Amino acid sequence: MRRLIKRSLDLVVSVMALILLSPVMGVVAILVRIQLGRPVIFSQVRAGYRGRPFRMYKFRTMLDIRDENGGLLPDEQRLTRLGRVLRSTSLDELPELWNVIRGDMSLVGPRPLLVEYLPLYTPEQARRHEVPPGITGWAQVNGRNALSWEEKFALDVWYVDHWSLWLDLRILWRTVIAVVSRRGVSAEGHVTMPRFTGSNHAEL
């Protein structure tokens, strides 16, 4: 029953949000098209519920600039001024509402990360996949990218163990506050987060 209520909330809020925010998304799409070119939407395969891969959608924030060997330049050299604004305001995340409607994601849950991270988690960290991933989550309202990977994963697992409808509503409200204040947008010395290369701890 709890999962049914959560799914119903996801659908109702996501559909309403897409309708209400469609003018904003239209403006963002036009700005991205003018300043960054095509494609306007960035898609990437992420690990979802129980680690199953799915394709997540976001507004594009980076240029496709490569070095002489064809490799992408570091994020800080590809992230545009518009991209920084979109990320700091979380407007780049709006296309993920479509993922919620499709059932790939929930409004609230651990953020979906790269599939290549799956073998790097400790057994405890891997428990973050016991619930569907979310657009926002307990880690996002408690530090976002200013947290270490270990701190974020510990908060994700805490959410798995303590999930309730009331907690989801609390996280959604705190997300609004976090977005307005633009706290924790990036880790120190990075434009977002450094890549996860595995934890130094055997268990968290």
Buried (B, 14 or more C-beta within 10 A) or exposed (E): EEEEEBBEBBBEBBEEBBEEBEEEBEEBBEBBEEEBEEEBEBEEEBBBBEBEBBEBBBBBBBBEEEEEEEEEEEBEEBBBEBBBBBBBBBBBBBBBBBBBBEBBBBBBBBBBBBBEBEEBBBEBBBBBBBBBBBBBBBBBBBBBBBBEBBBBBBBBBBBBEEBEEEEBEBBBEBBEEBBEEEBBBBBEEEBBBEEBEEBEEEEB
